[in-house]
Amino acid sequence: MKKVSIMIPCYNEEENIEAITDAVVKQMEALPQYDYEVVCIDNCSTDNTRPLLRKICEKNKKIKAILNVKNFGQFNSPYYGLTQCTGDCAISVCADFQDPVEMIPEFLKYWEEGYQIVYGVKTSSKEGKIMYGLRSLYYKLIKKYSSVDQIEHFTGFGLYDKSFLETMRNLKDPTPFIRGIVAELGGKRKAIEYEQPKRRAGKTHNNWYTLYDAAMLSFTSYTKIGLRAATFLGAGIAALSFLVALVYLILKLCNWNNFDAGQAPLLIGMFFLGAVQLIFLGVIGEYILSMNQRIMNRPLVVEQERINFDGAEEEKREALQGEH
């Protein structure tokens, strides 16, 4: 009997964690041809999520939990959770019900047909037209300038075969970006379109900073446009400055006594060039930060506690953390 792992990352999801685990278990029990496990990885919640997880795991031994010692960010924790799954495939599902659990049977159907990765692609969202439009613009920019064919409106919701999970375990990337990794290293893929619903309860943990962090991680990992833009724009400004200086020199020579350029062009040029330099210093800094995080090669997460894992799984976890 094939085993299916359902991985649920959570952070301050006390209003959703019981409902999402019940919904996932109900879906899997309706598929008796599969064995299953549910792996919840908690990113150091500060509400009542952890006590609830302990109760849930006590009632159902097929539900497992990994509790992190601190919050390791929105990418590391789910990625690590997938690498700890022991099934023949793993399905990543958000705790807030924005990833419809009703799609699990459809994922499994295409997996049985030979697809290594079956993922959801949002065709629309109930999160708001403005935010959806901004996300669409971001995806198109990344796709246009990336060295890898990126997947638009893919958040990580999907099924991953154990062969791809092994690739993830061996990648040894301390700052993994699952969306880019799927596009770059994934095998035979199948996209399934869906409309993203609103959160069932609670508030989103994304803010401007976390969204910017996600954008910069994909930007610095898969594009060169920032550095190339600095080079080309610098060359363009240098050429324009030379032409302006040449024009001013000719006007001064032709009308030496009456031509007075004044201080305004000089000040405007200084402030403009200073602003351009600061912007591209920031862009270069983002690339250096990304490189620095990878050079340090710190572990994806550090665990505080595991619940309902057996000895073999503990050895697997220790081996993985030893590699990092």
Residue pairs with C-beta under 8 A, 6 or more apart in sequence:
1 33
1 34
1 35
2 33
2 34
2 35
2 87
2 88
2 89
3 34
3 35
3 36
3 37
3 86
3 87
3 88
4 28
4 31
4 34
4 35
4 36
4 37
4 87
4 88
4 89
4 90
4 91
4 108
5 36
5 37
5 38
5 39
5 85
5 86
5 87
5 89
5 90
5 91
6 24
6 28
6 36
6 37
6 38
6 39
6 90
6 91
6 93
6 104
7 39
7 40
7 41
7 78
7 81
7 82
7 84
7 85
7 90
7 91
7 92
7 93
8 17
8 20
8 21
8 24
8 38
8 39
8 40
8 41
8 81
8 93
8 94
8 95
9 40
9 41
9 43
9 77
9 78
9 81
9 92
9 94
9 95
10 16
10 17
10 40
10 41
10 42
10 43
10 45
10 49
10 53
10 95
11 42
11 43
11 44
11 45
11 49
11 71
11 77
11 205
12 45
12 46
12 47
12 49
12 202
12 205
13 20
13 45
13 49
13 95
13 96
13 202
14 45
14 47
14 48
14 49
14 52
14 202
15 200
15 201
15 202
16 95
16 96
16 97
16 199
16 200
16 201
16 202
17 40
17 49
17 52
17 53
17 56
17 95
18 52
18 56
19 97
19 200
20 93
20 95
20 96
20 97
20 101
21 38
21 40
21 56
21 60
21 63
23 97
23 101
24 38
24 93
24 101
24 104
25 38
25 60
25 62
25 63
27 101
27 102
27 104
27 105
28 34
28 36
28 38
28 104
30 105
31 104
31 105
31 108
34 108
35 87
36 62
36 87
37 62
37 63
37 64
37 85
37 86
37 87
38 60
38 62
38 63
38 64
39 64
39 65
39 66
39 81
39 84
39 85
39 90
40 53
40 56
40 63
40 64
40 65
40 66
40 95
41 65
41 66
41 68
41 77
41 78
41 80
41 81
41 84
41 301
42 49
42 50
42 53
42 65
42 66
42 67
42 68
43 68
43 71
43 72
43 73
43 77
44 67
44 68
44 69
44 70
44 71
44 72
50 67
53 65
53 67
53 307
54 65
54 307
56 63
56 65
57 63
57 64
57 65
57 307
57 308
61 308
62 308
63 308
64 306
64 307
64 308
64 309
65 305
65 306
65 307
65 308
66 80
66 81
66 84
66 301
66 303
66 305
66 306
66 307
67 303
67 304
67 305
67 306
67 307
68 77
68 301
68 302
68 303
68 304
69 301
69 302
69 303
69 304
70 302
71 77
72 80
72 300
72 301
72 302
73 213
74 205
74 206
74 210
74 213
74 214
75 175
75 176
75 177
75 178
75 214
75 217
76 174
76 175
76 176
76 300
76 301
77 300
77 301
78 92
78 156
78 178
79 168
79 176
79 178
79 300
80 300
80 301
81 92
82 90
82 92
82 160
82 165
82 168
82 178
83 165
83 168
83 169
83 300
83 320
84 313
84 316
84 317
84 320
85 165
86 313
86 316
87 162
88 161
88 162
89 108
89 111
89 159
89 160
89 161
89 162
89 165
90 159
90 160
90 162
90 165
91 104
91 107
91 158
91 159
91 160
92 99
92 156
92 157
92 158
92 160
93 99
93 101
93 104
93 157
94 155
94 157
96 199
96 200
96 201
96 202
96 204
97 197
97 199
97 200
98 196
98 197
98 198
98 199
99 120
99 155
99 157
100 120
100 194
100 197
103 120
103 192
103 194
106 118
106 192
107 118
107 158
107 159
107 192
108 159
110 118
110 159
110 190
110 192
111 118
111 159
111 161
114 188
115 161
115 188
115 189
115 190
116 160
116 161
116 163
116 164
116 186
116 187
116 188
116 189
117 158
117 159
117 160
117 161
117 164
117 182
117 186
117 187
117 188
117 189
117 190
118 158
118 159
118 189
118 190
118 192
119 151
119 154
119 157
119 158
119 159
119 182
119 189
119 190
119 191
119 192
120 154
120 155
120 157
120 158
120 191
120 192
120 193
120 194
121 151
121 152
121 153
121 154
121 191
121 192
121 193
121 194
122 132
122 153
122 154
122 155
122 193
122 194
122 195
122 196
123 153
123 193
123 194
123 195
124 132
124 195
124 196
125 131
125 132
125 135
125 195
125 196
126 195
126 196
126 197
126 198
127 196
127 198
135 153
136 152
136 153
138 215
139 150
139 152
139 153
140 152
142 150
142 218
142 219
142 222
142 223
143 149
143 150
143 152
145 223
145 224
145 225
146 180
146 218
146 222
146 223
147 222
147 223
147 224
148 180
148 183
148 184
148 222
149 183
150 179
150 180
150 183
150 218
150 222
151 179
151 182
151 183
151 191
154 179
154 182
154 191
155 179
156 178
156 179
158 182
160 168
161 187
163 187
164 185
164 186
164 187
167 185
168 176
168 181
169 320
170 323
171 181
171 185
172 297
172 323
172 324
173 181
173 294
174 293
174 294
174 296
174 297
174 298
174 299
174 300
174 324
175 217
175 221
175 290
175 293
175 294
176 300
177 217
177 218
177 221
177 222
179 218
180 218
180 221
180 222
182 189
184 222
216 286
216 290
217 290
219 225
219 226
219 286
220 226
220 286
220 287
220 289
220 290
221 290
226 280
226 283
226 284
226 286
226 287
227 283
227 284
227 287
229 280
229 283
230 280
230 283
230 284
233 276
233 280
234 276
234 280
237 273
237 276
241 269
244 265
248 261
248 265
251 259
252 259
252 261
297 324
298 324
299 321
299 324
300 324
303 317
306 314
306 317
309 317
